[in-house]
């Protein structure tokens, strides 16, 4: 081997750099372990400890020091499935941005186009493009985007703005730029909020030009709090309010009118004594006060007063909203109150008649106007911080700019004179509605108080300080993983990795003897390089990423196997050890096969990286890095030891007494079996296609949208019981399966998945808790059930949500990923082999493998004891199968090409058969190591990736079969008779 010294130098340098990069991970883990011990299981204490030492020196290399924050930045980060935490994809509402840019245009064509774009679920097409297409279809050239009542308005005029003489294409460019600026603004606002949220190493990134923003909060445990922080638009407004005595007559009239449509004959019960019921009692109709006969007032659970119209249960708010929005009810408002807006306050707790705590919401009536503009907007806020009011209760103080201070003085002066209240409204929720008792407030400083705790005031101040989002941010995809589940995943991943490493290493020693030891050393160095690169890139390690590493161990020895088998052939041909090694490492020997096989593998891995997201991208990253590092170590590191062995005049046979006669002298007629294999494969394909058409697939929420919960109970539970209970509250949409142990269920529902906003998420969580609470001991609470904490063993361990639009995008990406991988490999093989028949044979085998795996999943998903959902993980498995199938096929094809160009005697079919038989040792060894590694991962890798591993396991077995019995026969059958005759003639003459 030439330049051996240079290779040694780079190998040692690379090893030292890898050790250096990994040292930060070891130090960070040690510090975190100390923090955990110090905190004694208290997560808040642990977080405070880590914050306190952030700037302290914790790593001394002699020539330089690193603080804990610097060490943390350089470590290998664990993904949410290992660390626990919250992952969300926020969709910035382009519809809201367009409305804002148009000054809330009332143009019917504009608004219909917005609605059509919203209804269009076509995957992978940005909302803005959908809007432009819809506008062109609806306007038919009669209305221009540059119309004064659409985008040529005052706010968009001027330099770089929209002129009414512009064409639609010119306006589109400006609007795209404006939308991009708004998304960038949203990105900045979210980053400010997250930086102050208090989690270590948060990750926030824009996803292309889709208007989507990915946010990862490792270690975050309060699910509801995190989602509120991320999706709150921070639309702060100040409204004047009506008092209960001003609006009471309308409410009484509304109640009377509702009796005509809502009254039901129910049991008569005593009336709740509150301010509104007092108004009723004063009326002459005493029967009106009977419980059950007052659709509106019967919902009141607590007394109001001042600006508070009454207290209502959260479950009744939708009904009350429906009543107060009805046209026949609003017409009862007096003329001066016709623009009144009815809104709710923040949740608070009161005691009911049995002295039991119940959650209620306060109802307010705001003094609206024709334009729905508040008395004062919150954009004047320049600073906000959490503090305590005069009573020592948590509050938020705000400072306004000069203009805001002047407006605030006028507003508070008016409230003081009229003895009215000012509602402080954030995102259409009233946080407080104080009166003004000491005259106008000057200076622009004000305070929000209410039923807050310290955490709420910190978050509220954070949101106000960071600023408002330019549009609503809907959570279209989310995943929540508890730290306990993450630790289980680490344990399972570590177990499978160690066992896989041990068995692969043991087999290489048993089969190849001393050469196997060299391959194992190369494998160990390969793992060092792999982790070193992951650390230097700041990559995130996920559970599928661990699977990729374990899989890399199986493929890492593949190049060694190809080289060793070629060396054995050369030794059997009578060459010396030095000559055999030199030939096996040459392009004519093993290098062409290794190159073609790994290029196809890299191409499919690249497709997986481009189209994958989250954990799948992590899997692709480790797979791609692993392929490159394993090639380097297999070809160069193992060669160094082999050459050293030769220089010492030591014998090296690449066999042991156990393996010297294994897989030799194969004389199987593979092509003679093609009629039977074609028949078998055709039957399997037909059955698979029929099953796919009739039985379908178990599509996961990634593809169809929905919510998934992994819920663990204290003891085994019947799935049908839980399914029946949940179907009642989730309107029939509830699927329940055992997930691993019988005390753990996977619950899937589409209930309210299309509704944006965190209220729907909270409602689903609360319905799930209230329904399943009976199956737990009495000490379970909503917070314990939903939120994550150290040592959590029961409740929701993992939760995810995928909106229907995102699901459509994922499905579209999956189709393109599979088709794209096949097309790219087809083109590569056609260029490499210079005959399309090779490409056709390989693609036929791959298509056969994909249909086979899909058929197995379609036929078996209903009764298999583990999940067989078709999701992003499954697509990753399919692409891995494509890569491996190509790898295996290329090894066979390279030998076929070599033999067809060589001097082997016989007919065309006999030459091809001989070439296949000579690859059997390589094929069996490679497939065997892969299958063993996958079996270990299937058994020890954990429930969450079992379906993913099963797809790869089936695919590897089928891929080995198709390489021998499908790809090669198709190649032979498609080569013309004339070309076959030329080959036979050339071989007879040689």
ZATOR-904056 format. One record per residue (C-alpha): x negated, y, z. Coordinates in steps of 0.5 Angstrom, whole numbers, padded with zeros to 4 digits, m for minus. Layout:
! ZATOR-904056
    c1    c2    c3
     X     Y     Z
...
! end
This chain:
! ZATOR-904056
    c1    c2    c3
  0000  0000  0000
 m0003  0007 m0002
 m0003  0013  0002
 m0003  0008  0008
 m0006  0013  0013
 m0001  0019  0011
  0005  0014  0012
  0002  0013  0019
  0001  0020  0021
  0008  0022  0019
  0011  0016  0022
  0007  0018  0029
  0009  0025  0028
  0016  0023  0027
  0016  0019  0033
  0014  0024  0037
  0019  0030  0035
  0024  0025  0036
  0022  0023  0043
  0021  0031  0044
  0029  0032  0041
  0031  0026  0045
  0028  0029  0052
  0033  0034  0052
  0039  0029  0052
  0036  0025  0058
  0034  0032  0062
  0041  0034  0061
  0044  0028  0063
  0040  0028  0069
  0042  0035  0071
  0050  0033  0070
  0049  0027  0074
  0046  0031  0080
  0052  0036  0079
  0057  0030  0079
  0054  0027  0085
  0054  0034  0089
  0061  0035  0087
  0064  0029  0090
  0069  0028  0084
  0071  0035  0084
  0071  0038  0077
  0072  0045  0079
  0066  0044  0084
  0062  0041  0079
  0063  0046  0073
  0061  0052  0078
  0055  0048  0080
  0053  0047  0073
  0055  0055  0071
  0051  0057  0077
  0044  0053  0075
  0045  0055  0067
  0039  0060  0067
  0035  0056  0072
  0029  0052  0069
  0030  0045  0069
  0025  0042  0064
  0018  0044  0065
  0013  0041  0059
  0007  0044  0062
  0006  0049  0056
  0014  0052  0056
  0020  0052  0060
  0027  0051  0059
  0033  0053  0062
  0039  0048  0063
  0043  0052  0058
  0038  0052  0053
  0037  0044  0055
  0045  0043  0054
  0044  0047  0047
  0039  0042  0045
  0042  0035  0047
  0046  0030  0043
  0053  0032  0044
  0059  0027  0046
  0065  0028  0042
  0072  0028  0045
  0073  0021  0045
  0067  0020  0049
  0067  0026  0053
  0074  0027  0054
  0077  0034  0052
  0082  0038  0048
  0081  0038  0040
  0086  0042  0036
  0087  0045  0029
  0090  0052  0029
  0094  0054  0023
  0094  0061  0022
  0101  0063  0019
  0099  0066  0012
  0107  0067  0012
  0106  0072  0018
  0100  0076  0015
  0104  0077  0008
  0110  0079  0012
  0105  0084  0015
  0102  0086  0009
  0109  0088  0006
  0111  0092  0012
  0116  0086  0013
  0119  0087  0006
  0127  0086  0005
  0126  0084 m0003
  0130  0078 m0004
  0125  0075 m0009
  0119  0076 m0004
  0123  0073  0002
  0125  0067 m0003
  0118  0066 m0005
  0116  0065  0002
  0121  0060  0004
  0120  0056 m0002
  0112  0056  0000
  0114  0054  0007
  0118  0048  0004
  0113  0046 m0001
  0109  0040  0003
  0104  0039 m0003
  0098  0036  0000
  0091  0040  0000
  0094  0046 m0004
  0093  0053  0000
  0100  0057  0003
  0098  0063 m0001
  0097  0059 m0008
  0104  0056 m0006
  0107  0063 m0005
  0104  0066 m0012
  0107  0060 m0016
  0113  0061 m0012
  0113  0068 m0014
  0112  0067 m0021
  0117  0062 m0022
  0123  0066 m0018
  0121  0073 m0021
  0120  0071 m0028
  0117  0077 m0030
  0122  0082 m0027
  0119  0083 m0020
  0111  0085 m0019
  0107  0084 m0013
  0105  0091 m0014
  0112  0093 m0013
  0113  0099 m0008
  0117  0095 m0004
  0112  0089 m0003
  0105  0090 m0003
  0104  0097 m0006
  0106  0100  0000
  0103  0106  0004
  0099  0101  0008
  0096  0098  0003
  0094  0104 m0002
  0088  0107 m0002
  0081  0105 m0004
  0081  0097 m0005
  0088  0097 m0004
  0094  0096 m0009
  0097  0101 m0014
  0104  0100 m0017
  0101  0099 m0024
  0097  0093 m0022
  0098  0086 m0025
  0100  0080 m0021
  0093  0077 m0022
  0090  0084 m0020
  0094  0084 m0014
  0093  0077 m0012
  0085  0078 m0011
  0087  0084 m0006
  0092  0080 m0002
  0087  0074 m0002
  0081  0078  0001
  0086  0081  0006
  0088  0074  0008
  0081  0072  0009
  0080  0078  0013
  0086  0077  0017
  0083  0069  0018
  0076  0072  0020
  0080  0077  0025
  0083  0071  0028
  0077  0067  0028
  0074  0072  0032
  0079  0073  0037
  0079  0066  0039
  0072  0066  0040
  0072  0071  0045
  0078  0067  0048
  0074  0061  0048
  0068  0064  0051
  0071  0066  0057
  0075  0060  0058
  0070  0056  0062
  0068  0050  0058
  0061  0048  0056
  0059  0048  0049
  0066  0049  0046
  0066  0048  0038
  0070  0053  0034
  0070  0053  0026
  0074  0055  0020
  0076  0049  0016
  0075  0052  0008
  0079  0057  0006
  0086  0054  0008
  0087  0058  0014
  0086  0053  0019
  0081  0053  0025
  0078  0047  0029
  0077  0048  0036
  0074  0043  0041
  0074  0044  0048
  0070  0038  0051
  0071  0037  0058
  0078  0041  0058
  0083  0038  0063
  0089  0043  0063
  0092  0041  0057
  0098  0046  0057
  0094  0052  0059
  0089  0051  0054
  0094  0050  0048
  0097  0057  0051
  0091  0060  0051
  0089  0058  0044
  0096  0059  0041
  0098  0066  0044
  0099  0071  0039
  0098  0077  0045
  0103  0081  0042
  0104  0086  0048
  0110  0090  0048
  0113  0095  0053
  0121  0095  0053
  0126  0099  0057
  0132  0094  0060
  0139  0094  0061
  0141  0093  0068
  0146  0088  0070
  0152  0093  0071
  0151  0096  0064
  0151  0089  0061
  0156  0086  0065
  0162  0087  0062
  0159  0084  0055
  0157  0078  0059
  0164  0077  0062
  0167  0079  0055
  0163  0073  0052
  0164  0068  0057
  0172  0069  0055
  0171  0069  0048
  0166  0062  0049
  0172  0059  0052
  0176  0058  0046
  0170  0054  0043
  0166  0051  0048
  0171  0050  0054
  0172  0042  0056
  0176  0039  0061
  0171  0038  0067
  0172  0037  0075
  0173  0043  0078
  0167  0045  0083
  0166  0051  0087
  0163  0057  0084
  0156  0059  0085
  0156  0066  0089
  0151  0071  0085
  0152  0078  0082
  0155  0075  0075
  0160  0071  0079
  0162  0076  0084
  0164  0080  0078
  0168  0075  0076
  0171  0074  0083
  0173  0081  0082
  0177  0080  0076
  0185  0078  0077
  0184  0072  0074
  0182  0067  0080
  0182  0061  0075
  0176  0064  0071
  0172  0063  0077
  0173  0055  0077
  0166  0051  0075
  0167  0048  0069
  0171  0053  0065
  0166  0058  0064
  0161  0056  0058
  0156  0062  0060
  0157  0063  0067
  0157  0056  0069
  0150  0055  0067
  0147  0060  0072
  0143  0057  0078
  0141  0063  0082
  0143  0071  0083
  0140  0076  0079
  0140  0084  0080
  0137  0090  0077
  0134  0088  0070
  0135  0081  0071
  0142  0078  0069
  0141  0071  0072
  0137  0065  0073
  0138  0059  0069
  0135  0052  0068
  0130  0051  0063
  0134  0046  0059
  0140  0051  0058
  0136  0056  0055
  0137  0054  0048
  0144  0053  0049
  0145  0061  0052
  0140  0063  0046
  0145  0060  0041
  0151  0063  0045
  0148  0070  0045
  0146  0070  0038
  0153  0068  0035
  0156  0074  0031
  0163  0073  0034
  0159  0074  0041
  0155  0080  0039
  0160  0084  0036
  0163  0084  0043
  0157  0089  0045
  0159  0096  0045
  0156  0101  0040
  0151  0104  0044
  0148  0096  0046
  0149  0093  0039
  0141  0092  0038
  0140  0089  0045
  0135  0084  0045
  0136  0078  0050
  0129  0075  0052
  0127  0070  0058
  0122  0071  0063
  0116  0067  0066
  0118  0060  0069
  0119  0061  0077
  0121  0057  0083
  0127  0058  0087
  0130  0053  0093
  0137  0050  0091
  0143  0049  0096
  0139  0043  0098
  0133  0047  0100
  0129  0043  0094
  0125  0047  0089
  0128  0048  0082
  0124  0051  0076
  0128  0057  0073
  0128  0063  0068
  0130  0070  0069
  0135  0073  0063
  0133  0080  0061
  0137  0085  0056
  0132  0089  0052
  0134  0096  0049
  0133  0094  0042
  0134  0099  0036
  0135  0098  0029
  0128  0097  0027
  0127  0092  0033
  0121  0097  0035
  0119  0097  0042
  0118  0103  0046
  0111  0102  0046
  0106  0097  0043
  0100  0094  0047
  0095  0096  0042
  0093  0102  0046
  0090  0097  0051
  0083  0098  0052
  0081  0093  0057
  0084  0088  0062
  0082  0084  0068
  0085  0080  0073
  0086  0083  0080
  0091  0083  0086
  0097  0088  0087
  0098  0092  0094
  0102  0085  0097
  0095  0081  0095
  0099  0077  0090
  0095  0076  0083
  0096  0081  0078
  0093  0084  0072
  0091  0091  0071
  0090  0095  0064
  0087  0101  0062
  0090  0105  0056
  0087  0109  0051
  0089  0117  0050
  0095  0116  0046
  0097  0110  0050
  0096  0114  0056
  0101  0120  0054
  0106  0115  0051
  0106  0111  0058
  0107  0117  0062
  0113  0119  0058
  0116  0112  0058
  0115  0112  0066
  0118  0119  0067
  0124  0117  0063
  0125  0111  0067
  0124  0115  0074
  0129  0120  0072
  0134  0114  0069
  0132  0109  0075
  0131  0104  0070
  0126  0099  0069
  0120  0097  0064
  0119  0090  0061
  0112  0088  0060
  0113  0083  0054
  0108  0078  0052
  0110  0074  0046
  0117  0075  0047
  0116  0073  0054
  0118  0078  0060
  0112  0078  0065
  0115  0083  0070
  0120  0089  0069
  0118  0094  0075
  0122  0100  0076
  0118  0107  0077
  0119  0110  0084
  0114  0115  0084
  0115  0119  0078
  0111  0119  0071
  0105  0115  0071
  0099  0119  0068
  0092  0116  0067
  0094  0110  0062
  0092  0105  0068
  0098  0100  0069
  0099  0093  0072
  0103  0087  0071
  0105  0083  0077
  0110  0077  0077
  0110  0070  0080
  0103  0069  0078
  0097  0064  0080
  0090  0066  0080
  0089  0062  0073
  0095  0065  0070
  0092  0072  0071
  0085  0070  0069
  0088  0067  0062
  0093  0073  0061
  0087  0078  0062
  0083  0074  0058
  0088  0074  0052
  0089  0082  0053
  0082  0083  0053
  0080  0079  0047
  0086  0082  0043
  0092  0080  0039
  0092  0075  0033
  0094  0078  0027
  0099  0072  0026
  0102  0066  0030
  0097  0061  0031
  0101  0054  0030
  0098  0048  0033
  0098  0043  0027
  0094  0038  0030
  0091  0036  0036
  0088  0031  0041
  0087  0030  0048
  0083  0025  0051
  0082  0024  0058
  0075  0023  0061
  0076  0016  0064
  0078  0014  0057
  0072  0017  0055
  0067  0013  0060
  0071  0007  0058
  0069  0008  0050
  0062  0009  0052
  0062  0003  0056
  0065 m0001  0050
  0060  0002  0045
  0054  0001  0049
  0056 m0006  0050
  0057 m0007  0043
  0051 m0004  0041
  0046 m0008  0046
  0049 m0014  0044
  0049 m0013  0037
  0042 m0011  0037
  0040 m0017  0041
  0043 m0022  0036
  0041 m0019  0030
  0034 m0019  0033
  0034 m0026  0035
  0036 m0028  0028
  0031 m0025  0025
  0026 m0028  0029
  0029 m0035  0029
  0029 m0034  0021
  0023 m0031  0019
  0018 m0032  0025
  0013 m0027  0025
  0015 m0023  0019
  0022 m0022  0023
  0018 m0019  0029
  0016 m0014  0024
  0023 m0013  0022
  0025 m0012  0029
  0020 m0007  0031
  0022 m0003  0025
  0029 m0003  0027
  0027  0000  0034
  0023  0005  0031
  0029  0006  0026
  0034  0007  0032
  0029  0012  0035
  0029  0016  0029
  0036  0016  0028
  0037  0019  0035
  0032  0024  0034
  0035  0026  0028
  0042  0027  0031
  0039  0031  0037
  0035  0036  0032
  0042  0037  0028
  0046  0038  0034
  0050  0032  0031
  0056  0030  0036
  0056  0023  0038
  0063  0020  0037
  0066  0013  0038
  0066  0011  0031
  0059  0014  0031
  0057  0009  0035
  0060  0004  0031
  0056  0007  0025
  0050  0006  0029
  0051 m0001  0031
  0053 m0002  0023
  0047  0001  0022
  0043 m0004  0026
  0046 m0010  0021
  0044 m0006  0015
  0038 m0004  0017
  0035 m0011  0016
  0038 m0011  0009
  0032 m0009  0006
  0027 m0013  0010
  0031 m0019  0008
  0031 m0017  0001
  0024 m0016  0001
  0022 m0022  0005
  0026 m0027  0000
  0023 m0024 m0006
  0016 m0025 m0002
  0018 m0033 m0001
  0020 m0034 m0008
  0013 m0031 m0010
  0010 m0035 m0005
  0013 m0042 m0008
  0011 m0040 m0015
  0004 m0040 m0013
  0002 m0033 m0011
 m0003 m0031 m0005
  0000 m0028  0001
 m0003 m0021 m0002
  0000 m0022 m0009
  0007 m0024 m0006
  0007 m0018 m0002
  0005 m0013 m0007
  0010 m0016 m0012
  0016 m0016 m0007
  0015 m0009 m0005
  0014 m0007 m0013
  0020 m0004 m0017
  0020 m0011 m0021
  0021 m0014 m0014
  0025 m0012 m0009
  0025 m0004 m0010
  0030 m0004 m0016
  0035 m0008 m0012
  0034 m0004 m0006
  0035  0003 m0009
  0041  0001 m0013
  0044 m0002 m0007
  0043  0004 m0002
  0044  0009 m0007
  0051  0006 m0008
  0052  0006 m0001
  0050  0013  0000
  0055  0016 m0005
  0061  0012 m0002
  0058  0015  0005
  0057  0022  0002
  0065  0022  0000
  0067  0020  0007
  0063  0025  0010
  0066  0030  0005
  0073  0028  0006
  0073  0026  0013
  0074  0030  0019
  0072  0030  0026
  0070  0023  0029
  0070  0020  0022
  0065  0025  0020
  0061  0023  0025
  0061  0016  0023
  0059  0018  0016
  0054  0022  0019
  0051  0017  0023
  0052  0012  0017
  0048  0016  0012
  0042  0018  0017
  0042  0011  0019
  0041  0009  0011
  0036  0013  0010
  0032  0012  0016
  0033  0004  0015
  0030  0005  0008
  0024  0009  0011
  0022  0004  0017
  0024 m0003  0013
  0020 m0001  0007
  0014  0003  0010
  0013  0001  0018
  0014 m0006  0017
  0009 m0006  0011
  0004 m0003  0015
  0005 m0009  0020
  0005 m0014  0014
 m0001 m0011  0011
 m0005 m0011  0018
 m0003 m0018  0018
 m0006 m0020  0011
 m0013 m0016  0013
 m0013 m0020  0019
 m0013 m0026  0015
 m0007 m0029  0019
 m0002 m0033  0015
  0005 m0031  0014
  0010 m0035  0011
  0016 m0031  0012
  0020 m0038  0015
  0020 m0042  0021
  0021 m0049  0022
  0028 m0048  0023
  0029 m0044  0017
  0024 m0047  0012
  0029 m0051  0008
  0035 m0047  0009
  0039 m0044  0003
  0034 m0047 m0002
  0035 m0050 m0008
  0042 m0048 m0009
  0045 m0051 m0016
  0053 m0049 m0015
  0056 m0047 m0022
  0059 m0041 m0020
  0062 m0039 m0027
  0065 m0046 m0027
  0069 m0044 m0021
  0072 m0038 m0025
  0079 m0041 m0027
  0080 m0043 m0020
  0078 m0036 m0017
  0081 m0032 m0022
  0088 m0036 m0020
  0086 m0035 m0012
  0085 m0028 m0013
  0091 m0027 m0018
  0096 m0030 m0013
  0093 m0026 m0007
  0093 m0019 m0011
  0100 m0021 m0013
  0102 m0023 m0006
  0099 m0016 m0003
  0102 m0012 m0008
  0109 m0015 m0007
  0108 m0014  0001
  0106 m0007  0000
  0112 m0006 m0004
  0117 m0009  0001
  0114 m0009  0007
  0110 m0003  0007
  0104 m0001  0011
  0104  0001  0019
  0102  0009  0017
  0099  0012  0023
  0101  0019  0025
  0095  0022  0021
  0099  0020  0014
  0106  0021  0016
  0106  0026  0022
  0108  0025  0029
  0106  0025  0036
  0102  0019  0039
  0101  0018  0047
  0096  0012  0050
  0100  0011  0057
  0097  0007  0062
  0102  0004  0068
  0100  0001  0074
  0103 m0006  0072
  0105 m0009  0066
  0111 m0007  0063
  0116 m0009  0058
  0116 m0005  0051
  0123 m0006  0049
  0125 m0003  0056
  0121  0003  0055
  0123  0004  0047
  0130  0004  0049
  0129  0009  0055
  0125  0014  0050
  0130  0013  0044
  0135  0016  0048
  0131  0023  0050
  0127  0023  0043
  0133  0022  0039
  0132  0015  0036
  0125  0017  0034
  0121  0012  0039
  0116  0007  0037
  0112  0003  0043
  0107 m0002  0042
  0102 m0006  0047
  0095 m0003  0047
  0090 m0007  0049
  0092 m0009  0056
  0100 m0011  0058
  0100 m0005  0062
  0098  0000  0057
  0103  0002  0051
  0102  0006  0045
  0108  0011  0044
  0109  0014  0037
  0115  0019  0036
  0117  0024  0031
  0121  0028  0036
  0120  0036  0034
  0113  0035  0031
  0116  0040  0025
  0117  0045  0031
  0111  0050  0032
  0109  0053  0038
  0107  0050  0045
  0114  0050  0048
  0116  0044  0043
  0109  0040  0046
  0111  0042  0053
  0118  0040  0052
  0116  0033  0049
  0111  0032  0055
  0116  0033  0060
  0121  0029  0057
  0116  0023  0057
  0114  0024  0064
  0121  0025  0067
  0123  0018  0063
  0117  0014  0065
  0117  0017  0072
  0121  0011  0075
  0116  0006  0073
  0110  0009  0077
  0110  0010  0085
  0113  0016  0088
  0106  0020  0088
  0106  0021  0081
  0107  0029  0079
  0107  0032  0072
  0100  0035  0072
  0097  0028  0074
  0101  0025  0069
  0099  0030  0063
  0093  0033  0065
  0086  0030  0065
  0082  0029  0071
  0076  0025  0073
  0077  0018  0075
  0084  0018  0072
  0087  0011  0071
  0095  0012  0070
  0099  0017  0066
  0097  0020  0059
  0090  0018  0057
  0090  0020  0050
  0095  0024  0046
  0095  0027  0039
  0099  0031  0034
  0099  0031  0027
  0104  0036  0023
  0107  0034  0017
  0103  0039  0013
  0097  0036  0015
  0099  0029  0015
  0100  0030  0007
  0093  0034  0007
  0090  0028  0010
  0094  0023  0006
  0092  0027 m0001
  0084  0027  0002
  0085  0019  0003
  0087  0018 m0004
  0082  0022 m0007
  0076  0019 m0003
  0078  0012 m0005
  0079  0014 m0012
  0073  0019 m0012
  0068  0013 m0009
  0070  0008 m0014
  0069  0013 m0020
  0062  0016 m0018
  0059  0009 m0017
  0062  0006 m0023
  0059  0012 m0027
  0052  0011 m0023
  0052  0003 m0025
  0054  0005 m0032
  0048  0010 m0032
  0043  0005 m0028
  0045 m0002 m0032
  0046  0002 m0039
  0052 m0003 m0040
  0059 m0001 m0038
  0061 m0009 m0037
  0056 m0008 m0030
  0060 m0002 m0028
  0067 m0006 m0030
  0065 m0012 m0026
  0063 m0008 m0020
  0070 m0004 m0020
  0074 m0010 m0021
  0071 m0013 m0015
  0072 m0007 m0011
  0079 m0006 m0013
  0080 m0013 m0011
  0077 m0012 m0004
  0081 m0006 m0003
  0088 m0009 m0005
  0086 m0016 m0001
  0085 m0011  0006
  0091 m0007  0004
  0095 m0014  0003
  0092 m0017  0010
  0094 m0011  0014
  0101 m0010  0010
  0103 m0018  0012
  0100 m0018  0019
  0101 m0011  0022
  0108 m0013  0025
  0105 m0019  0029
  0098 m0018  0031
  0096 m0017  0038
  0092 m0010  0036
  0094 m0004  0032
  0093 m0004  0025
  0095  0003  0023
  0093  0006  0016
  0090  0012  0019
  0083  0016  0017
  0079  0011  0021
  0082  0006  0016
  0080  0010  0010
  0073  0010  0013
  0073  0003  0014
  0075  0002  0006
  0070  0006  0004
  0065  0003  0008
  0067 m0004  0005
  0067 m0001 m0002
  0060  0001  0000
  0058 m0006  0002
  0061 m0009 m0003
  0057 m0005 m0008
  0051 m0007 m0005
  0052 m0014 m0005
  0054 m0014 m0012
  0048 m0010 m0014
  0044 m0015 m0011
  0047 m0020 m0015
  0047 m0016 m0022
  0040 m0014 m0021
  0038 m0021 m0021
  0042 m0023 m0027
  0039 m0017 m0031
  0032 m0020 m0029
  0034 m0027 m0031
  0037 m0024 m0038
  0031 m0020 m0039
  0026 m0026 m0037
  0024 m0033 m0040
  0029 m0038 m0036
  0032 m0043 m0041
  0039 m0045 m0042
  0046 m0042 m0044
  0048 m0035 m0042
  0052 m0038 m0037
  0047 m0043 m0034
  0042 m0037 m0034
  0047 m0033 m0030
  0049 m0039 m0025
  0041 m0039 m0024
  0040 m0032 m0022
  0046 m0032 m0017
  0044 m0038 m0014
  0037 m0035 m0013
  0040 m0029 m0009
  0044 m0034 m0004
  0039 m0034  0001
  0039 m0026  0001
  0047 m0026  0000
  0048 m0030  0006
  0043 m0027  0011
  0046 m0020  0010
  0053 m0022  0010
  0052 m0026  0016
  0048 m0021  0020
  0054 m0016  0018
  0059 m0021  0020
  0056 m0022  0027
  0055 m0015  0028
  0062 m0013  0027
  0065 m0019  0031
  0061 m0016  0037
  0064 m0009  0036
  0071 m0013  0035
  0070 m0016  0041
  0067 m0011  0046
  0068 m0004  0042
  0074 m0003  0045
  0082 m0002  0043
  0081  0004  0040
  0077  0002  0034
  0079 m0005  0034
  0084 m0004  0028
  0078  0000  0024
  0073 m0006  0025
  0078 m0011  0023
  0079 m0008  0016
  0071 m0008  0015
  0070 m0015  0018
  0076 m0017  0013
  0073 m0013  0007
  0065 m0015  0008
  0068 m0023  0008
  0072 m0021  0002
  0067 m0017 m0001
  0061 m0023 m0001
  0066 m0027 m0004
  0068 m0022 m0010
  0061 m0021 m0011
  0060 m0028 m0013
  0067 m0030 m0016
  0070 m0024 m0019
  0064 m0019 m0021
  0060 m0024 m0024
  0065 m0027 m0028
  0068 m0021 m0030
  0061 m0019 m0033
  0060 m0025 m0036
  0067 m0025 m0040
  0067 m0018 m0042
  0060 m0019 m0045
  0061 m0020 m0053
  0059 m0027 m0056
  0054 m0023 m0060
  0050 m0021 m0054
  0051 m0027 m0051
  0048 m0031 m0057
  0042 m0026 m0058
  0040 m0027 m0050
  0041 m0035 m0051
  0036 m0034 m0058
  0031 m0030 m0054
  0031 m0035 m0049
  0030 m0041 m0053
  0024 m0038 m0057
  0020 m0036 m0051
! end
